[in-house]
Amino acid sequence: MIYREEPFDVIVCGAGHAGVEACLAAARMGASSLLLSGNIDTIAQMSCNPAIGGQAKGQMVREIDALGGEMGINTDVTGIQFRLLNESKGAAVQSPRAQCDKKAYQFRLKHTLELQPNLQIFQATVTGLIFKDGKVVGCRTNLDIDFLGRSVIITTGTFLRGLMHVGQNKNEGGRLGDFSAKTLSSSLLEAGIELQRLKTGTPPRILGRSINFTGLQEQRGDSEPTLFAFHDTRDDGDLFHVEQTGETRIGWKPGTAQASCWMTYTTPKSEQIVRENLHKSAMYSGEIEGVGPRYCPSIEDKFVRFADKPRHLLFLEPEGRNTNEYYINGLSTSLPFDVQLDLVHSIPGLEQAQLLRPAYAVEYDFAPPTQMHPSLESRKVENLFLAGQINGTSGYEEAASQGLVAGINAVLKVRSEPPLIIKRHEGYIGVLIDDLVTKGTIEPYRMFTSRAEHRLFFNHGSAELRLLEHASNHKLLSNNRLDNIRAKQKTILDWMEFLEKNRTTGGFWAEGIRRHKEAAALPEAFAKESKEVRDEVLYRVTYRGYLEREQRQIDKLKEVEKIHLPPDLDYSKILGLRKESALKLQQFRPHNLGQASRISGVNPADISILMVLIESQRRAKNAGNNSPA
């Protein structure tokens, strides 16, 4: 049966971190939206570590908040420990990170979705897509109920033919205790979308009261926590209440009553156990065909690939305020359960630890992301968008970023408006999506500061200033918050001008800041400004020369990005273009020369040939327009 004849504007299939941002973005833009999940009790479940942020990831969460997303504020009000990473380094690479209460995070986000106007939630497993004339027009479910939609976003995470491994033991599912989406892959293949396999894993969970904390190193949260949401430009009354209903959402004042994490290490005994049982590991025995994450390796990988290291650092992290369950960060494995027991008991502090859940590896289908446009719409099927781990990424933050962009662009597509494309120089989200659609990935993609050539601009405090134009153009934030951001931006610019043009004892204020950094004397009025304003002004003044040099480089690259490539250009017929380059360009169909230059296998000589071709076509067109009638 068809649920209703009137199609939804946007249907989101999957309720993980990508799915919740996608449906919220669509609904908040006024589009009729539907979220389908095989289990609505696990909406926004933190399947692995209940932590948000980290290097580059923390900046991405601030960018999500700047574009109207929910991850930042949800983390702030359910966080149980906050730390600013790289605090001793430059502000460009400082990254906020928070350990969350796993259940509070999930429950609050589910409640937020339930209270969102224009959004309907329904529990059903999507079994296939409905196509018509090369476009997606809806989806089928295990309940024999069909849902019609003007656009569909697939955010299935690890659930596409998900298969979990504990040694030789195998169970179908996208995570322990949950189901596997077994038939949707066939529907994607039928549409001409290529699928491959990836693998990820998670450590065992243990009972906190069975840990011996004596002798372990305690890791406390920061006394002045760095939060993810921009509280200085929003109404604090929106943290826990929804004005229309008066319902109270779970959460607490950000940064209060922080919990401690603890550090321990593997031992020579740990290494011996792993090495003697490598043949039993699902990863090393050949049971798993998918490629695993390079930057979040299993303990087996650590001992094999880093044999010179005498031990490996592990973190014992609480999973919430109202549970005694702990997460062993750094001990991901697919070894059999009996070996896992011996391995855990070989670690200082865990000699008597009780395991609540075994570690496991999970392999799943993903669609190589070069099959997408920069809008995250499929190149194969119109109106079909893909976001999250189905695109080959790893991490809650990468998934949420894609979900947010996909949700926005699905609405814009339905409305026949140009898509939101965040440029590489505007934020980590832009780098993420550009990397995916132009370079692709053969392993789970994780964001790092080193992936961004313009990271000097990406200090986490500037996210809402960098993305203000996008937020304003697409009405992603309230008018009140947009006005607050503009006022904040003006205050920052005014202070920068004042400090550069006005003198104090020994020279201009700005010169003193650059010479002495934070130790410099500052105007009394400046000290009364908010911390957010002061930090941004000091950052821009301190690194002014570097930022100006970087801006000149960006301006040069902008010219290349402006040179658009015809969508029907036949690269195989371009004289002088190398065969490898022609094949790559034919496959990826870059929108402009900038994208073309970032495709693996396309070199500067190829770009020069394309520039000559485009220029000759432009001249020929102009000559034709100027010829007498």
C-alpha positions, -999 to 999 in steps of 0.1 A, spaced: 0 0 0 10 36 -5 12 56 28 -2 87 12 -6 99 -24 10 133 -17 48 128 -18 70 141 10 95 167 -1 123 147 15 125 111 27 155 102 49 163 65 52 184 59 83 184 77 117 221 79 126 241 111 129 238 118 91 201 110 91 190 132 120 209 162 107 194 157 72 158 155 83 161 184 108 177 206 81 150 198 56 121 203 81 136 235 94 137 249 59 99 242 57 99 211 36 76 182 44 100 155 57 99 119 67 125 99 87 124 62 83 143 40 108 144 3 114 143 10 151 133 45 164 146 36 198 181 38 185 178 72 168 212 90 170 228 60 188 265 64 195 275 30 182 312 34 191 328 59 214 303 83 230 325 113 222 322 142 198 349 163 183 387 159 182 413 172 158 395 188 128 363 170 139 357 196 166 359 224 140 334 205 118 309 203 147 312 241 151 306 245 114 275 223 117 262 246 144 269 276 123 247 261 96 218 254 119 226 218 128 220 201 161 251 181 169 269 210 187 241 220 211 232 184 217 268 176 227 270 207 250 239 198 271 247 161 274 285 163 277 302 148 308 338 159 300 352 187 278 388 191 267 405 214 242 430 194 222 463 210 210 459 238 236 496 244 236 497 249 198 483 276 175 446 284 176 441 271 140 446 235 151 430 237 186 400 214 186 372 209 212 363 174 222 336 161 246 327 128 262 289 125 262 264 107 282 255 81 255 219 77 264 212 113 272 226 123 238 204 98 221 172 106 240 175 143 237 181 142 199 151 118 195 130 141 215 142 171 194 131 152 162 97 144 177 91 181 185 102 194 151 74 208 129 72 195 93 89 162 103 73 128 106 91 98 121 81 62 112 96 28 122 102 6 91 131 -9 74 137 4 38 140 -26 15 143 -8 -18 138 24 -38 111 32 -63 124 46 -96 106 63 -125 122 77 -156 157 77 -141 146 94 -109 139 82 -74 103 88 -64 100 69 -32 110 38 -12 96 4 -2 97 -10 34 95 -43 51 59 -35 62 47 -35 26 41 2 29 55 24 2 64 61 8 65 86 -21 91 114 -20 103 142 -43 138 134 -30 153 106 -10 184 107 12 202 74 20 220 75 54 223 38 63 257 39 81 271 4 85 237 -13 80 239 -21 42 245 -59 43 262 -53 77 280 -84 90 296 -85 125 326 -106 134 339 -119 167 366 -143 158 350 -169 135 315 -160 148 294 -140 124 261 -123 129 242 -101 105 237 -65 117 250 -30 115 259 -30 152 256 -54 181 220 -62 189 206 -45 157 195 -56 122 211 -57 88 196 -39 57 200 -68 33 179 -58 2 185 -21 -2 219 -28 -18 203 -47 -46 181 -17 -53 211 6 -55 230 -18 -78 199 -20 -100 201 18 -104 237 15 -116 253 26 -84 286 7 -77 290 -7 -42 322 -20 -24 329 -32 11 345 -14 41 352 -25 77 352 -8 110 354 -20 146 347 -12 182 363 -22 216 348 -42 244 328 -25 271 335 -32 307 319 -28 342 333 3 359 332 -12 394 354 -41 383 382 -16 373 411 -11 398 418 26 394 448 25 418 479 35 399 460 47 367 465 82 355 434 104 358 424 127 330 401 155 341 381 178 320 390 215 314 381 238 342 368 263 316 352 240 290 353 249 253 318 243 240 306 234 205 276 256 200 278 294 196 260 303 228 269 340 225 247 344 194 217 323 203 189 325 228 198 304 259 162 297 265 162 273 235 186 249 252 160 227 270 125 239 260 105 241 229 83 272 230 55 258 210 49 228 233 65 236 266 80 202 268 113 199 286 142 180 269 168 161 288 201 178 295 221 200 319 241 232 321 270 227 297 303 219 314 289 211 349 298 181 370 324 167 346 335 131 349 371 118 347 386 95 322 416 72 330 447 62 311 464 28 310 486 8 286 490 -25 270 517 -48 283 542 -73 268 517 -99 279 490 -81 258 512 -83 228 520 -119 233 483 -128 235 475 -109 203 504 -123 183 497 -159 194 460 -155 183 464 -135 151 452 -164 130 419 -163 150 412 -126 142 385 -122 117 406 -94 101 438 -115 98 422 -149 90 407 -135 57 371 -136 70 367 -99 63 370 -86 28 364 -49 36 392 -24 41 395 -11 77 402 25 89 439 34 87 437 60 114 417 40 140 434 6 138 425 -25 157 449 -37 184 460 -64 161 471 -38 135 488 -18 162 511 -47 173 518 -58 137 523 -24 120 539 -6 150 561 -35 162 588 -10 174 564 4 201 568 -13 235 532 -4 245 500 13 233 480 39 252 444 31 262 417 54 277 390 42 300 360 64 293 326 64 311 296 60 289 273 82 310 262 97 343 237 70 351 256 39 340 287 21 352 297 10 317 331 20 305 346 22 269 382 10 263 393 35 238 422 21 217 413 -16 221 393 -23 189 395 -59 179 378 -88 162 395 -116 182 374 -144 197 357 -137 230 379 -159 251 410 -142 237 394 -108 244 390 -118 280 427 -127 284 437 -96 265 416 -72 287 429 -89 319 465 -84 308 461 -46 311 469 -27 343 438 -19 362 417 -44 343 430 -76 358 395 -84 372 374 -65 347 340 -78 337 331 -75 301 296 -63 293 299 -64 255 325 -80 233 345 -61 208 336 -68 172 343 -58 136 316 -50 112 318 -49 74 293 -32 52 285 -19 17 295 16 7 291 35 -26 324 50 -38 317 88 -34 330 99 -68 295 88 -80 281 120 -64 278 156 -74 293 181 -49 257 186 -37 258 149 -26 232 140 -52 238 108 -71 252 112 -106 234 80 -115 199 87 -102 183 121 -100 169 133 -67 188 106 -48 212 119 -22 237 99 -1 253 109 32 275 94 59 293 61 60 276 49 28 300 75 12 330 58 27 336 81 57 343 72 93 331 92 123 299 109 137 311 143 127 318 135 91 284 118 89 265 147 105 283 172 82 272 153 51 237 147 64 232 185 70 244 194 35 224 166 19 192 177 37 197 213 27 204 204 -9 175 179 -12 151 208 -3 169 232 -28 166 205 -55 129 201 -49 125 239 -51 146 241 -83 172 263 -65 210 262 -69 227 238 -44 247 248 -13 283 241 -22 308 249 6 342 257 -9 375 243 4 386 276 17 354 281 37 355 251 61 364 215 68 329 205 55 339 219 21 372 200 22 354 168 32 329 168 4 353 180 -22 378 152 -13 350 126 -15 336 136 -48 369 144 -66 393 119 -50 371 92 -37 383 68 -10 393 31 -7 393 31 31 372 48 57 378 85 53 386 105 84 391 143 86 424 158 97 437 193 99 464 183 74 438 176 47 429 213 46 454 235 27 437 267 41 434 255 77 448 288 90 413 302 84 396 273 102 400 282 138 370 268 155 358 301 169 353 316 134 329 290 120 297 311 121 316 341 106 330 320 77 296 304 69 274 334 76 266 341 39 255 305 34 234 305 65 218 338 55 212 329 19 194 296 27 177 308 59 193 282 80 193 303 112 167 325 129 168 362 119 176 371 155 207 348 155 218 361 121 216 397 134 236 387 164 263 371 142 265 402 120 268 425 151 295 402 164 313 404 131 312 442 130 325 444 166 355 421 156 363 442 125 360 475 144 384 463 171 409 450 145 409 484 128 413 502 162 442 480 173 460 484 139 455 522 137 458 535 173 490 539 193 498 530 229 531 532 248 558 518 225 538 517 192 505 505 178 484 482 198 485 455 171 523 456 169 525 450 207 501 420 203 522 405 176 554 410 195 542 397 229 511 376 220 487 372 250 512 390 273 506 424 255 486 451 273 452 457 259 427 485 260 404 485 290 373 486 268 385 456 248 388 435 280 350 441 286 341 424 253 329 387 253 356 360 253 344 349 218 351 384 204 384 389 222 397 355 210 388 361 174 403 396 173 435 385 189 438 355 165 433 377 134 456 405 147 483 380 158 484 361 125 475 390 102 505 386 79 499 348 75 462 353 70 467 379 43 492 358 25 467 328 26 439 351 13 460 361 -17 465 324 -25 427 317 -21 420 347 -45 442 331 -71 426 297 -68 391 313 -70 398 323 -106 405 287 -115 373 276 -97 353 301 -118 363 284 -150 334 260 -155 337 228 -177 308 219 -200 289 189 -186 288 173 -220 325 178 -228 340 147 -245 375 145 -229 385 115 -251 385 138 -281 407 166 -267 441 166 -284 471 164 -262 452 152 -231 468 120 -216 446 89 -219 446 84 -181 435 119 -175 408 118 -202 394 86 -186 394 101 -151 378 134 -163 352 114 -183 344 94 -152 342 122 -126 328 150 -147 343 179 -127 322 211 -126 352 234 -129 390 235 -134 396 236 -97 379 203 -91 396 188 -122 430 198 -108 423 178 -76 414 145 -93 441 119 -87 460 113 -120 452 147 -135 484 168 -137 491 205 -143 498 199 -180 463 185 -184 448 215 -167 468 238 -190 453 220 -220 418 224 -206 424 261 -200 435 266 -236 405 247 -248 380 267 -227 396 300 -237 395 291 -274 358 281 -271 351 314 -253 368 334 -281 350 315 -308 317 322 -291 324 359 -287 335 361 -323 302 345 -334 282 369 -312 301 399 -327 297 388 -364 274 409 -386 239 396 -390 
